[in-house]
């Protein structure tokens, strides 16, 4: 990763933190301490999720996810990391990062104008099972059949679920 990309990620992160501080300060100035408490709880929960992501022993994948969160404004993403202590991660970090980048490039190409997609990127490994990645998104895409074909070319193990126009899920076992 180039220095400029690191600075860009840090700039976005600082901007988000400053926005949170402004909201808390606004609630405090209005004397709405219950709102202050709720916002601080929300921030603490989000930071705990970010810490779990950053502690994942897949640094290139973590950076790819952070880049997606800051480079694709149309996608508002949460992360969920469930890795048991005795799980040993043996995946190709470079390959996983590239797959995530490709998936979001295709999502971006097929995203509908003026639609905000909310979703979750989930990394999960339980006991001695294989590492699984899942991306859940709200809303559908333009030309979903073409998007699905592109996604399948990334990895033959990718499973795509598009049960209705308001949900889209991509999942795969990392190798």
N, C-alpha and C positions, 0 to 999 in steps of 0.2 A: 504494500500500500504506500502510495506517495504521501509526502508530508502535507501537501495541499488537501488531500482527502481526510487526513486525520484532523487537520484544523477545521475543515468543514463540518465534520461530525461533532467536534467539540463546540463549535459555534452554535449548531442546532441544539445541542444538549444544554448549553448555557442559556439560550433563548427560552427553552421550555422551563428550565428551573426558575428563571426570572419571572416568567408568566405566573408560575405557581406562587411565588413570593408576593407578587402584586395582588393576586386574588386573596391570599391570606391577610395581607395588610389592609385591603379594602374591607373585608369582613370585620377585622379587628377595629378599624376606625368607626364602623357603623355599630359596634358593640354586639355583633352577632357571634358570640363565642361558640355557640353550638355549630355554626357554619365553619368557624375556624377549626374546631376539633375534627369535624367531618373531613375537611380538606386536608388537614395534616395526616389523618388516618389514611386517606386515599393516597397521598404522596408516599407515606411509609410503606404501604402495601406494594405500590408500583416499584419503589426502590428495592424492596426485598426480592421481587421478581427479576429485576435487572441484575441484582447481585447473583442470583442463581444462574442466570444466563452467562454472566461474565466469568463465573467459576467453572463453567463447563469446559472440559479439557479438549475443546475443539476451537482454537483461537481464530482460525480463518473463517470458520462457520459463524462464530459470534460476530466477527467484524462484518461479514456479509449481511447478517440479520440487522445489525445496527445501520449499515448503509441503506438497506431497504427502508427501514423506518424513517430515515431522514431524507432519502433521495426521491422517494415516491410519495408525494404529498396526498395523493388520492387514496392511499392505503393507511388507515389508522390501525396499527397492530399492537397487540399485547403478546407477551411471551409466556409460555408455560414450560418449565423444565422439571421433569420427574425422572431422576436418576437415582437409583438406590445405591447406597454406599458400597455394596459388594459387586456392583456392576463394573466391568472393565470395558472401556470404550476403545475399540480397535479399528475405527473407521478411517477412511481416507479423507482427511479434513479438507484438503484442496478440492477434491471431487465434490464433496457436499456443499462447499461454499459456491462452487461454480454452478451446481444444480439450482441452488436457491436464487442466484443471480439470473440464471436463464428463465426460471419460472416467473419471476417478477418482471422481467423484460417482456415476456409473452403476455402476462396479465396486463401490463401497462399498454401494450399494443392493442389489446381487445377491451380495455376498460371503456365504459360509456362516459361520454362527456358530462361534466357537472355532477357525477355520482361519487359519493364518498363511501368507500368500502371499509367496513369495520371487520376485524378478524383477529385470529390467534395463530401464532406459529408455535407448535408444540413439539418438544424434543422429549422422547420417553425411552427409557431402558430399565426394565425390571429384571432383577436377578441375573440370570445368564441369557436372557432373551436378546434378540437383535435390537439395535437402535432403530427407532421409528420416528419419522418426521411427518407431521400433519400440518397443513395450512387450511384453515377454515375461513371463509369470507362470506360476508353478507352481499347480497345483490348478484345479479347475473352479468354476463359479458356480451359484447357484440360478437356475432359469429361464433357461438360457443363450440360448434362442431369443429371448426378450424382450429380453435384454441386447444381443444382436447387432443387433436392430432399432433399439434406442435409439442404439447406436454408429454405425450407418449414417446416422442422421439428422444427426449432427454434421458429416459431410463425405462426399460421395458417393464420394470416392477412398479412403476407409478400407477396408483389406482385413483381414479377420478370419479367423484360423485357429484352429480348435478340434479338432485331430486326435484327441485323446483326453481323457478326463475330468481328466487330470493336467497338461494344458498349455493355455495360452490366449495367443494373440498378436494384437496389433493393430498395423497398420503403415499409414503413409500418406506421400505425397509432399506436403511443405509448399508452399503457394502463398501 
